[in-house]
Amino acid sequence: MSKSILSKIPSPFQLKKVMEKYPVMYEESMNTVLVQEVIRYNKLIQTIIQSLNDLLKALKGLVVMSQQLEEMSISLFNNTVPKVWADKAYPSLKPLGAWVDDLVERVKFIQGWITDGIPLVFWFSGFFFPQAFLTGTLQNYARRTKISIDVISFDFQVIKTPYTEVTEKSEGGCYIRGLYIEGARWSYGAHELTESRPKELYTEVPVILLMPMANRGTPDKGVYDCPLYKTLTRAGTLSTTGHSTNFVVSIELPTSMPQYHWIKRGVAMLCALNY
């Protein structure tokens, strides 16, 4: 299993080259977001490669099998993510096999960004720290329009076009994809939130356009203020940055039902499922 995971896990990013290609710029906060993501993923990848190599040496008897390595081998045997990796990783409830595949996809998304430039549609679930991406988008808008960032918030538009058919970047905002909804589903025909189908726990949400706006009032009706969480747990703690470790942001979704209708159903959006 260790050899199998090592063969899948990509090499760490070359941070120096990324920083040369995407330097810190006043006009483009996304460069800073990208570099921070690369640093976080590098720490995780290096931890995985180092610990797996140590475990293989311990199994051969070349180094002492420490308690940490033994716990790690038990986790691998039980198909769960070892604690030493989880401490360096993003919140996730996936079993080990799905977790490794998910990590490979995330690294591919970041590598695509490095190679091809800022994506047209961001895979929101692929961010290690999605709140930084949201702040970066608001910063870009504030710096371009010379408006104080304190009065800027997001306006949300659900897009009818599939993400593969989005051909140009949004002027001022950004497109995000890869979210799921629990307790309801998106009606493509009525273009609003509607009841779930029987036995359908989670459904995918279409591309959403996040458009920064200054002094935006909150709509009284016609929307459901849907919370977005990183995992299914829907619980987190406040980290030192003042952000929750699980709750990301509330996204307004169009609906003809009153708010309490969806609140009673416990409707929420999720970045990642547990499989």
LINURFEN-V243054 format. One line per field, one symbol per residue. ss: DSSP state (A for helix, B for strand, O for the rest). A space follows every 10 residues. Layout:
ss=???
This chain:
ss=OAAAAAAAOO OOOOAAAAAA AOOOOOOOOA AAAAAAAAAA AAAAAAAAAA AAAAAAAAAA OOOOOOAAAA AAAAAAAOOO OOAAAAOOOO OOOOOAAAAA AAAAAAAAAA AAAAAAOOOO BBBAAAOOOA AAAAAAAAAA AAAAAOOOAA ABBBBBBBOO OOAAAOOOOO OOOBBBBOOB BBOOBBBOOO OBBBOOOOOO OBBBOOOBBB BBBBOOOOOO OOBBBBBBBO OOOOOOOBOO OOOBOOBBBB BBBBOOOOAA AAAAOOOBBB OOOOO
